[in-house]
């Protein structure tokens, strides 16, 4: 014999079942929104890193085009101010070409890299030395910008301190 539920028991879902379904659906939507936010932040950070790589390699190419300026140490730079630009339409010394290259590099950096209200993108060019303290013919190019505070790589937790900075260090091969 087939038994059917009483009409009172078969009226529909209870209010508690509806509330549980709404809570589960809301948690899913909240998770999707968080994934979207993190994805956008990681995309921005990835773009900044790509720009840093391009900027460092761009300066390395400029340095390779001015070997006399490189050998004379004209590219060593660690100031946050740009060197003065010289119009080289007629003739320039290797030091002036190096200053123009650094000026253009810093202008590109300011335009391409994210910066907070207190920190702008900065660059540094350091001449490497061998074990006896003599220049070894290579340079270290560092591009530094304000961090996005996306993820702390050591703890895998969210980091809301956006004043931290990220950097990219590039050491081109000697002679190229």
C-alpha positions in Angstrom: 0.0 0.0 0.0 1.3 3.4 -1.0 1.2 6.0 1.7 1.1 9.7 0.9 2.2 12.5 3.3 -0.5 14.4 5.0 -1.6 17.6 3.4 -0.1 19.6 6.3 3.4 18.0 5.9 3.5 18.5 2.1 2.8 22.2 2.0 6.4 23.2 1.0 9.8 24.0 2.4 10.1 25.4 5.9 11.4 28.9 6.7 14.6 27.4 8.2 15.4 25.6 5.0 15.0 28.8 3.0 17.2 30.7 5.4 19.9 28.1 5.2 19.8 28.2 1.4 20.1 32.0 1.5 23.1 31.9 3.8 24.9 29.3 1.7 24.2 31.3 -1.5 25.4 34.5 0.1 28.6 32.9 1.2 29.2 31.7 -2.3 28.6 35.2 -3.7 30.9 36.7 -1.1 33.6 34.2 -2.1 33.3 35.1 -5.8 33.5 38.8 -5.0 36.7 38.3 -2.9 38.2 36.3 -5.8 37.4 39.1 -8.2 39.1 41.7 -5.9 42.2 39.5 -5.4 42.4 38.8 -9.1 42.3 42.5 -9.9 45.0 43.3 -7.4 47.3 40.4 -8.6 46.8 41.6 -12.2 47.9 45.1 -11.2 50.9 43.8 -9.3 51.8 41.6 -12.3 51.6 44.6 -14.6 53.9 46.6 -12.3 56.4 43.7 -12.3 56.3 43.5 -16.1 56.9 47.3 -16.4 59.8 47.0 -14.0 61.4 44.3 -16.1 60.9 46.3 -19.3 62.3 49.5 -17.6 65.4 47.8 -16.3 66.2 46.1 -19.6 65.5 49.3 -21.4 68.2 51.1 -19.4 70.6 48.2 -19.9 70.1 48.6 -23.6 70.8 52.3 -23.4 73.9 51.6 -21.4 75.1 49.1 -24.0 74.7 51.8 -26.6 77.0 54.1 -24.6 80.0 51.9 -23.7 82.3 54.9 -23.0 79.8 56.3 -20.5 79.5 52.9 -18.8 83.3 52.5 -18.6 83.7 55.9 -17.0 81.0 55.2 -14.4 78.5 57.9 -15.7 75.6 55.6 -15.1 76.0 55.1 -11.4 72.9 56.7 -9.9 71.1 56.5 -6.6 69.4 59.8 -6.2 65.6 60.3 -6.3 66.0 63.5 -8.4 66.5 63.3 -12.2 69.7 64.5 -13.7 69.4 67.5 -16.0 68.5 66.9 -19.6 70.9 68.3 -22.2 69.9 68.9 -25.8 72.2 66.7 -27.8 71.2 67.8 -31.3 74.7 68.9 -32.1 77.2 66.9 -29.9 77.1 65.4 -26.4 79.7 63.8 -24.2 79.2 60.2 -23.0 78.4 61.7 -19.5 75.6 63.9 -21.0 74.2 60.9 -22.9 74.2 58.9 -19.7 72.4 61.8 -17.8 69.8 62.0 -20.6 69.3 58.2 -20.5 68.8 58.3 -16.7 66.5 61.3 -17.1 64.3 59.5 -19.7 64.4 56.3 -17.6 63.1 58.0 -14.5 60.4 59.8 -16.5 59.3 56.5 -17.9 59.4 54.9 -14.4 57.2 57.7 -12.9 54.7 57.2 -15.7 54.6 53.4 -15.8 54.9 52.3 -12.2 52.1 52.5 -9.5 52.9 54.9 -6.7 51.1 55.8 -3.5 50.6 59.4 -2.4 53.8 59.3 -0.4 56.1 57.1 -2.5 57.0 57.3 -6.2 58.8 54.7 -8.2 62.6 55.0 -7.8 65.6 53.6 -9.6 69.1 52.8 -8.6 72.2 51.9 -10.7 75.1 50.5 -8.8 78.5 49.5 -10.3 79.5 46.0 -9.1 82.9 45.4 -7.8 85.1 42.3 -7.6 86.5 40.8 -4.5 89.4 43.3 -4.4 87.0 46.3 -4.7 87.7 47.1 -8.3 84.8 47.6 -10.8 84.1 44.3 -12.6 82.3 45.9 -15.6 78.8 45.0 -14.5 76.0 47.0 -13.0 73.0 46.2 -10.9 69.8 48.1 -12.0 67.0 48.3 -9.3 63.5 49.4 -10.0 61.5 50.0 -6.8 57.8 51.0 -6.5 55.1 51.2 -3.8 53.7 47.8 -3.1 50.1 47.0 -3.4 49.8 45.1 -0.1 48.3 42.1 -1.8 49.9 39.1 -0.2 52.7 38.6 2.2 54.7 35.8 0.5 56.1 34.5 3.9 52.8 34.0 5.6 50.3 33.8 2.7 48.1 36.3 4.6 46.6 39.5 3.4 48.8 42.5 4.1 47.0 45.8 4.3 50.2 47.9 4.7 50.4 49.5 1.3 53.5 51.5 2.3 55.7 48.5 1.7 57.6 48.5 -1.6 58.3 46.0 -4.2 61.4 45.9 -6.3 63.0 44.3 -9.3 66.8 43.8 -9.5 68.5 43.2 -12.9 72.1 42.5 -13.4 72.9 42.4 -17.2 75.6 40.2 -18.4 79.0 41.8 -18.9 79.2 43.1 -22.5 75.5 42.9 -23.1 
